[in-house]
């Protein structure tokens, strides 16, 4: 039994197996295609199949709620792992990630949304919402998180070499409203990505539309960090709390540097934390004599 709800959804699903049902004036046939949509062999009439799909009576049989929940959790975990590896990925990357777990993404003809089918369970996974949440990550190109943070690292180095503070190099103070978190509006200055070596290397392999997508991703990331930084500078007790005379901008600049450097020095930070933990353990076990 399957929970495929109608004939069109059945046709949408079999396309993920590189098969497509073709309706001529006289009969129905199956075409075998590759990922690019090129026909690999002549159409095969459905009448030649030993077991033919009953497309006219295709109706939803329902599905086990426990199985549905497990498959949705599995889908969410696959997307999380994919997002940890990639800032942007294409449909091929998405497909390969799910196929490794015996799941197939397919496109719905009725609305263009992606959904997931489990061949082993013969179950359509109700995953449209999960996939739509991650739609901004799905592009026509691939950019790993390592490549993305290489760009952030290069930008950080540019800010450190500049005459202005880090935050003032990015945020347009005149156009931004920064006082209240509820009405806060952060406007970034134009970023000089052309002078960023990591970006130039990646951009040389992308078209103009793809380059614009990367720029928007960088801008969105910096806006997120800036908002996070203003909240921390105003409401939390950080290392600068007891430093007298430091302005809000001074606090923000200090915290902004901390947030930016978390990424390029992440491996080193982990090693420092391991050494600190090891030292504290040894210190607790040390005996003192007086």
JOTAKA-V397812 format. One record per residue. SS is DSSP state (H for helix, E for strand, - for the rest). PHI is phi in degrees with one decimal (none if undefined). D_LAST is the distance of its C-alpha to the last C-alpha in whole Angstrom. Layout:
BEGIN
[[SS	PHI	D_LAST] [SS	PHI	D_LAST]]
END
This chain:
BEGIN
[[-	none	78] [-	-132.8	77] [-	-104.1	76] [-	-62.6	78] [-	-86.7	80] [-	-159.1	83] [H	-62.5	85] [H	-65.3	84] [H	-66.4	80] [H	-59.0	81] [H	-65.8	83] [H	-62.7	79] [H	-68.9	77] [H	-68.8	79] [H	-64.0	79] [H	-69.2	76] [H	-92.7	77] [-	63.7	79] [E	-119.1	82] [E	-146.3	85] [E	-86.5	88] [E	-112.1	91] [E	-105.1	94] [-	-97.3	97] [-	-67.8	100] [-	-107.3	101] [-	-156.8	98] [E	-104.4	94] [E	-141.9	92] [E	-112.9	89] [E	-107.5	87] [E	-103.3	85] [E	-123.8	83] [-	-96.5	80] [-	-63.8	77] [-	-85.2	79] [-	91.4	82] [-	-78.9	84] [E	-70.7	86] [E	-92.9	86] [E	-153.6	89] [E	-63.2	92] [E	-57.5	92] [E	-108.9	92] [E	-65.2	94] [H	-60.1	92] [H	-65.0	95] [H	-85.3	94] [-	-81.3	91] [-	-64.7	91] [-	-124.4	89] [-	-96.0	89] [-	-68.9	87] [-	-91.0	89] [H	-70.2	88] [H	-74.1	91] [H	-112.7	89] [-	-68.3	85] [-	-136.8	83] [-	-68.2	80] [-	-101.8	79] [-	77.4	76] [-	-149.3	72] [-	-67.2	69] [H	-61.9	67] [H	-64.6	64] [H	-63.2	65] [H	-60.3	66] [H	-65.7	62] [H	-63.0	61] [H	-69.6	63] [H	-66.7	62] [H	-64.6	58] [H	-64.4	59] [H	-61.3	61] [H	-62.5	58] [H	-66.5	55] [H	-62.7	58] [H	-65.3	58] [H	-62.7	54] [H	-64.5	54] [H	-65.2	57] [H	-69.9	56] [H	-71.2	52] [H	-91.4	54] [E	-123.6	57] [E	-82.0	57] [E	-135.4	61] [E	-141.0	63] [-	-100.8	67] [H	-63.5	69] [H	-66.1	68] [H	-61.3	64] [H	-62.5	65] [H	-61.8	67] [H	-63.1	65] [H	-63.0	62] [H	-78.5	64] [H	-61.4	66] [-	-58.5	63] [-	-109.1	62] [-	60.2	66] [-	-125.9	67] [E	-126.1	69] [E	-76.0	70] [E	-142.7	73] [E	-100.7	75] [-	-84.5	77] [-	-64.3	80] [-	-68.4	81] [-	-139.5	78] [-	79.6	76] [-	-71.7	73] [E	-89.9	71] [E	-144.6	70] [E	-123.1	69] [E	-122.3	71] [E	-105.0	69] [-	-61.6	72] [-	-66.5	70] [-	-97.7	70] [-	51.3	73] [E	-131.4	72] [E	-82.5	72] [E	-85.7	68] [-	-77.6	68] [-	-120.6	66] [H	-59.2	68] [H	-64.7	66] [H	-60.2	63] [H	-71.7	65] [H	-67.7	66] [H	-59.4	63] [-	-103.5	62] [H	-62.4	65] [H	-64.2	64] [H	-78.9	62] [E	-83.9	65] [-	-131.5	67] [-	-91.6	70] [-	-139.1	67] [-	-118.4	63] [E	-137.7	60] [E	-73.6	57] [H	-65.3	54] [H	-61.6	52] [H	-65.6	56] [H	-62.6	55] [H	-78.2	52] [H	-63.3	53] [H	-65.3	55] [H	-60.6	52] [H	-63.4	50] [H	-63.9	53] [H	-63.0	54] [H	-59.1	50] [H	-62.8	50] [H	-63.4	54] [H	-63.8	52] [H	-67.6	49] [H	-85.9	52] [-	-75.9	54] [-	-79.3	54] [-	-89.5	53] [-	-69.0	50] [H	-58.9	50] [H	-66.6	51] [H	-73.1	54] [H	-75.5	55] [H	-111.7	56] [E	-90.2	57] [-	-84.5	60] [-	-63.9	59] [-	-70.4	63] [-	-92.5	64] [-	-94.1	61] [E	-114.8	60] [-	-116.9	56] [-	-70.1	55] [-	-108.6	56] [-	-63.4	54] [-	-73.4	57] [-	-107.8	60] [-	-64.5	58] [E	-136.6	60] [-	-102.5	59] [-	-110.1	61] [E	-86.3	60] [-	-73.8	61] [-	-65.8	63] [-	-83.7	61] [-	-89.0	62] [-	-79.8	62] [-	-65.8	64] [-	-90.0	61] [-	-96.3	59] [H	-60.1	59] [H	-63.6	58] [H	-67.6	60] [H	-60.0	63] [H	-63.3	63] [H	-72.8	63] [H	-63.4	66] [-	-64.5	68] [-	-102.8	68] [-	-116.8	69] [-	-83.3	72] [H	-62.0	72] [H	-66.5	72] [H	-67.9	69] [H	-61.6	67] [H	-64.0	68] [H	-63.8	66] [H	-63.7	63] [H	-60.7	63] [H	-63.2	63] [H	-63.9	60] [H	-66.6	58] [H	-62.6	59] [H	-62.2	58] [H	-65.7	55] [H	-69.1	54] [H	-64.1	56] [H	-61.4	53] [H	-63.2	50] [H	-61.2	51] [H	-61.7	52] [H	-61.9	48] [H	-66.2	47] [H	-63.7	49] [H	-63.8	48] [H	-67.7	44] [H	-65.3	44] [H	-92.3	46] [H	-117.0	44] [-	-112.0	41] [-	-95.7	37] [-	-99.9	37] [-	-66.0	35] [-	-91.5	37] [-	-57.1	37] [-	-94.9	36] [-	-83.0	37] [-	-73.3	40] [-	83.0	43] [-	-81.3	43] [-	-76.2	47] [H	-57.6	48] [H	-65.8	49] [H	-66.6	46] [H	-64.7	44] [H	-61.6	46] [H	-61.9	46] [H	-61.5	43] [H	-71.4	43] [H	-62.1	46] [H	-62.6	44] [H	-60.1	41] [H	-64.5	44] [H	-66.2	46] [H	-78.8	43] [H	-63.8	42] [H	-82.3	45] [H	-67.4	46] [-	-113.7	42] [H	-60.5	41] [H	-62.1	40] [H	-66.2	38] [H	-60.5	36] [H	-62.3	36] [H	-65.3	34] [H	-62.5	32] [H	-63.5	31] [H	-63.7	31] [H	-64.1	28] [H	-64.9	26] [H	-63.0	26] [H	-63.5	25] [H	-64.4	22] [H	-64.4	21] [H	-63.6	22] [H	-64.9	19] [H	-67.2	17] [H	-64.6	17] [-	-87.6	16] [-	-77.2	13] [-	-100.3	10] [-	-115.4	7] [-	-119.0	4] [-	-120.9	0]]
END
